[in-house]
Amino acid sequence: MINRYLSGKDFITFNIVFQPTAVFRLTGISSSELADQYLDAEDVFSRNIRSVLEQLQSAAGYSQMALVADRFVSSLTRQARKEAHRLDTVSRLMLTSGGKVSLDWLAGESCLSPKQFTRKFYERTGVNPKTYLKIIRFTKAVNIKNAYPDRDWLQIAFECGYFDYQHLVKDYKEFTKNTPNDFHLIESNSPERRLGLASEVYKSRAESSAFLA
């Protein structure tokens, strides 16, 4: 959940980032029904979400915004539609794996057969396990390049666990329809980059990716 708006001369961004299977547990909606779609938040949560956004926009600062977000998430947690499953923990462990774990291992850690694991994982995250691991690795590459534009592509490929540069190119084309250079050329012309608003955000994301891997 992301809210961005201008306040005077300041560009404010406030994110609520859910764990991989959280939306499924909180709403009971299969994540496969939400993947690759643009949806109004009211369709997923409730009409109360509009009040939450208004409170965020009128908040005096980040501390107050955090209190608003905490109340919102706490209310969702109290009304969670689905029970926790071992798979939820495993999906978070996958974030730290660097994409280097087998389906059999993941299924075993979830106390499921590989077939059951794949089905439940798709229901709870909206993608299959293999694609999920590719997204983790690809996201790390994007974050590093955004944070450090001058870093060599081959170095990034190895740092993110790719066998070589061509495998990184393949993922970029699959997820963005662009080559790595073309995709980041588009990003370099974004309003945030031109206004000098992106550097700290990108470096924070890159550091998070390095920590997770």
C-alpha positions in Angstrom: 0.0 0.0 0.0 1.6 3.3 -1.1 0.5 6.9 -0.7 2.4 9.7 -2.3 1.5 13.4 -2.1 3.0 16.9 -2.1 3.0 19.0 1.1 4.3 22.4 0.3 7.7 21.9 -1.1 8.2 18.5 0.4 7.5 15.2 -1.5 6.2 12.7 1.1 6.0 9.0 0.6 4.5 6.6 3.1 4.4 2.8 2.4 2.6 0.0 4.2 4.4 -3.2 3.1 2.7 -6.5 3.9 4.5 -9.8 4.3 4.2 -12.1 1.3 1.1 -14.0 2.5 -0.4 -11.3 4.7 -3.1 -10.0 2.3 -4.5 -13.6 1.9 -4.6 -14.1 5.7 -6.1 -10.7 6.4 -8.8 -10.7 3.6 -9.4 -14.3 2.8 -9.1 -13.4 -0.9 -6.8 -15.7 -2.9 -3.8 -13.7 -4.0 -4.0 -15.3 -7.4 -7.2 -13.2 -7.9 -5.3 -10.0 -7.1 -2.0 -10.5 -9.0 -1.3 -8.3 -12.1 -4.3 -6.1 -11.5 -5.0 -2.5 -10.6 -7.6 -2.5 -7.9 -9.2 0.1 -5.7 -8.1 -0.5 -2.1 -11.8 -0.4 -1.0 -12.4 -3.6 -3.1 -9.8 -5.5 -1.1 -10.1 -4.1 2.4 -13.1 -1.9 3.2 -14.5 1.6 2.7 -12.7 2.6 5.9 -9.5 2.7 3.8 -10.6 6.1 2.5 -10.7 7.5 6.0 -7.2 6.0 6.6 -5.8 7.8 3.6 -7.4 11.1 4.7 -5.8 10.7 8.1 -2.4 10.1 6.5 -2.7 13.2 4.4 -3.7 15.4 7.3 -1.0 13.9 9.7 1.5 16.3 11.2 4.5 14.1 10.4 5.8 10.6 10.0 5.2 9.7 13.7 1.5 10.5 13.4 1.3 8.7 10.1 2.8 5.6 11.7 0.2 5.7 14.4 -2.6 5.9 11.8 -1.0 2.9 9.9 -0.6 0.9 13.1 -4.3 1.3 14.0 -5.3 0.3 10.5 -3.1 -2.8 10.4 -4.1 -3.8 13.9 -7.8 -3.6 13.0 -7.1 -5.9 10.0 -5.2 -8.3 12.2 -8.0 -8.6 14.7 -10.4 -9.5 11.9 -8.0 -11.8 10.0 -9.9 -14.3 7.8 -7.3 -17.1 7.6 -5.2 -18.9 10.1 -1.4 -18.9 10.0 0.3 -21.8 8.3 4.0 -23.0 8.3 4.1 -21.9 4.7 3.8 -18.3 5.8 7.0 -18.5 7.7 8.7 -20.3 4.8 7.7 -17.6 2.3 9.5 -15.1 4.5 12.6 -17.3 4.7 12.6 -17.3 0.9 13.3 -13.6 1.0 16.7 -14.3 2.6 17.6 -17.2 0.4 18.8 -15.2 -2.6 16.7 -17.5 -4.8 18.9 -20.6 -4.1 16.5 -23.1 -2.5 14.8 -26.2 -3.9 11.1 -26.8 -4.1 11.5 -30.1 -2.2 13.2 -28.3 0.6 10.6 -25.5 0.8 7.8 -28.1 0.7 9.4 -30.1 3.5 9.8 -27.0 5.6 6.1 -26.3 5.1 5.2 -29.9 6.1 3.6 -30.3 2.6 4.2 -32.4 -0.5 5.7 -30.4 -3.4 2.4 -30.4 -5.2 0.5 -29.2 -2.1 3.1 -26.6 -1.4 2.9 -25.1 -5.0 -0.9 -25.0 -4.8 -1.0 -23.3 -1.4 1.8 -21.0 -2.2 0.0 -19.8 -5.3 -3.1 -19.2 -3.4 -1.4 -17.3 -0.6 1.1 -15.2 -2.7 -0.4 -15.0 -6.3 2.6 -16.6 -8.0 4.3 -20.0 -8.1 7.4 -20.5 -5.9 9.8 -20.5 -8.9 8.5 -17.1 -10.1 8.6 -15.7 -6.6 12.3 -16.6 -6.2 13.0 -14.9 -9.6 11.2 -11.8 -8.5 13.3 -11.6 -5.3 16.5 -11.9 -7.3 15.3 -9.4 -10.0 14.2 -6.9 -7.4 17.6 -6.9 -5.8 19.2 -6.2 -9.1 16.8 -3.3 -9.8 17.4 -1.8 -6.4 21.2 -2.0 -6.7 21.3 -0.4 -10.1 18.9 2.3 -9.1 21.0 3.1 -6.0 24.4 2.8 -7.8 23.9 3.7 -11.5 27.6 3.4 -12.3 28.0 -0.1 -11.0 28.9 -2.7 -13.7 26.1 -5.0 -14.9 28.2 -8.1 -14.7 29.1 -7.3 -11.1 25.4 -6.8 -10.3 24.5 -10.1 -12.0 26.9 -12.0 -9.8 26.0 -10.1 -6.7 22.4 -11.1 -7.2 23.0 -14.8 -7.8 22.7 -14.9 -11.6 24.9 -17.3 -13.5 25.9 -14.6 -15.9 24.8 -11.3 -17.4 22.6 -13.0 -20.0 20.4 -14.6 -17.4 19.9 -11.2 -15.8 18.9 -9.8 -19.2 16.4 -12.6 -19.6 14.6 -11.7 -16.3 14.6 -8.0 -17.2 12.9 -8.7 -20.6 10.4 -11.1 -18.9 9.4 -8.6 -16.1 9.8 -5.2 -17.9 9.9 -6.0 -21.7 13.1 -4.0 -21.8 16.8 -4.7 -21.7 18.5 -3.6 -18.4 20.0 -0.5 -19.9 16.7 0.5 -21.6 14.7 0.0 -18.4 17.1 2.1 -16.3 17.3 4.8 -18.9 13.5 5.2 -18.5 13.9 5.3 -14.7 16.7 7.9 -14.9 14.2 10.3 -16.5 11.5 9.8 -13.9 10.3 13.0 -12.0 11.6 11.6 -8.7 15.1 11.2 -10.2 15.1 14.6 -11.9 14.0 16.3 -8.7 16.6 14.5 -6.6 14.0 12.8 -4.5 15.0 9.2 -5.3 18.6 8.7 -4.2 18.0 8.0 -0.5 15.0 5.8 -1.2 17.0 3.7 -3.7 20.0 3.3 -1.4 17.7 2.2 1.4 16.1 -0.4 -0.8 19.5 -1.6 -2.0 20.8 -1.9 1.6 17.6 -3.9 2.5 18.2 -6.2 -0.4 21.8 -6.8 0.6 20.7 -7.5 4.1 18.1 -10.0 3.0 20.4 -11.9 0.8 
